[in-house]
């Protein structure tokens, strides 16, 4: 296997340094998608949102509670509060 270049190492390092910000931004994007989606697509967005919230350190019980409510507005408020804390 070939060694990575300095540029590739820098890209990888920057990704891991900014992983939390990336997950938070993706959560914000997924809330928008939840407002617009229905059916199977909406379930897919919920699953992806749960994964990203887990990456941010949100407890599984909180994620499940948000998912059971199935209300994008509640999730939007939760993510806004989460963004303020970071």
MIKOL-362832 format. One record per residue (C-alpha): residue number from 1; chain; x, y, z. Coordinates in nm, 4 decimals, always signed. Layout:
PT resi chain     east    north       up
PT  NUM     A        X        Y        Z
...
This chain:
PT resi chain     east    north       up
PT    1     A  +0.0000  +0.0000  +0.0000
PT    2     A  +0.1368  +0.3387  -0.0955
PT    3     A  +0.2049  +0.5954  +0.1709
PT    4     A  -0.0126  +0.9019  +0.1903
PT    5     A  +0.1147  +1.2388  +0.0794
PT    6     A  +0.1419  +1.5316  +0.3191
PT    7     A  -0.1659  +1.6841  +0.1603
PT    8     A  -0.3691  +1.3670  +0.2168
PT    9     A  -0.2554  +1.3508  +0.5785
PT   10     A  -0.3579  +1.7134  +0.6273
PT   11     A  -0.7041  +1.6502  +0.4774
PT   12     A  -0.7568  +1.3487  +0.7035
PT   13     A  -0.6359  +1.5390  +1.0123
PT   14     A  -0.8644  +1.8350  +0.9346
PT   15     A  -1.1620  +1.6014  +0.8934
PT   16     A  -1.1105  +1.4491  +1.2362
PT   17     A  -1.0450  +1.7900  +1.3927
PT   18     A  -1.3768  +1.9200  +1.2550
PT   19     A  -1.5854  +1.6042  +1.2841
PT   20     A  -1.8115  +1.7508  +1.5513
PT   21     A  -1.8878  +2.0597  +1.3427
PT   22     A  -1.9549  +1.8432  +1.0387
PT   23     A  -2.2047  +1.6281  +1.2327
PT   24     A  -2.3794  +1.9348  +1.3729
PT   25     A  -2.4136  +2.0901  +1.0277
PT   26     A  -2.5453  +1.7632  +0.8849
PT   27     A  -2.8048  +1.7462  +1.1651
PT   28     A  -2.9231  +2.0937  +1.0737
PT   29     A  -2.9541  +1.9911  +0.7090
PT   30     A  -3.1457  +1.6758  +0.8008
PT   31     A  -3.4030  +1.8743  +1.0000
PT   32     A  -3.4848  +2.0608  +0.6804
PT   33     A  -3.5190  +1.7314  +0.4984
PT   34     A  -3.7516  +1.5990  +0.7707
PT   35     A  -3.9897  +1.8899  +0.7132
PT   36     A  -4.0142  +1.8009  +0.3449
PT   37     A  -3.9990  +1.4208  +0.3480
PT   38     A  -4.2692  +1.1601  +0.3963
PT   39     A  -4.2851  +0.7816  +0.4144
PT   40     A  -3.9716  +0.5737  +0.3678
PT   41     A  -3.7590  +0.8750  +0.2861
PT   42     A  -3.8521  +1.0342  +0.6184
PT   43     A  -3.7522  +0.7163  +0.8041
PT   44     A  -3.4175  +0.7197  +0.6251
PT   45     A  -3.3596  +1.0787  +0.7354
PT   46     A  -3.4497  +0.9918  +1.0957
PT   47     A  -3.2002  +0.7045  +1.0907
PT   48     A  -2.9249  +0.9301  +0.9563
PT   49     A  -3.0130  +1.2018  +1.2084
PT   50     A  -2.9926  +0.9513  +1.4929
PT   51     A  -2.6457  +0.8472  +1.3766
PT   52     A  -2.5190  +1.2056  +1.3640
PT   53     A  -2.6710  +1.2925  +1.7012
PT   54     A  -2.4985  +0.9861  +1.8442
PT   55     A  -2.1683  +1.1129  +1.7020
PT   56     A  -2.2275  +1.4381  +1.8901
PT   57     A  -2.2628  +1.2490  +2.2184
PT   58     A  -2.6397  +1.2804  +2.2611
PT   59     A  -2.7716  +0.9966  +2.4830
PT   60     A  -2.9638  +0.7197  +2.3084
PT   61     A  -3.2701  +0.7810  +2.5280
PT   62     A  -3.2887  +1.1436  +2.4104
PT   63     A  -3.2522  +1.0403  +2.0470
PT   64     A  -3.5294  +0.7824  +2.0880
PT   65     A  -3.7533  +1.0393  +2.2576
PT   66     A  -3.7073  +1.2840  +1.9694
PT   67     A  -3.7727  +1.0085  +1.7181
PT   68     A  -4.0904  +0.8967  +1.8971
PT   69     A  -4.2252  +1.2532  +1.8921
PT   70     A  -4.1666  +1.2621  +1.5147
PT   71     A  -4.1748  +1.6428  +1.5201
PT   72     A  -3.9054  +1.8231  +1.3163
PT   73     A  -3.9743  +2.1482  +1.5026
PT   74     A  -3.8794  +1.9891  +1.8347
PT   75     A  -3.5638  +1.8470  +1.6803
PT   76     A  -3.4783  +2.1874  +1.5335
PT   77     A  -3.5036  +2.3493  +1.8779
PT   78     A  -3.2931  +2.0712  +2.0308
PT   79     A  -3.0208  +2.1111  +1.7679
PT   80     A  -3.0251  +2.4905  +1.8061
PT   81     A  -2.9665  +2.4505  +2.1801
PT   82     A  -2.6967  +2.1948  +2.1110
PT   83     A  -2.5227  +2.4375  +1.8726
PT   84     A  -2.5299  +2.7147  +2.1345
PT   85     A  -2.3511  +2.4905  +2.3857
PT   86     A  -2.0661  +2.4136  +2.1472
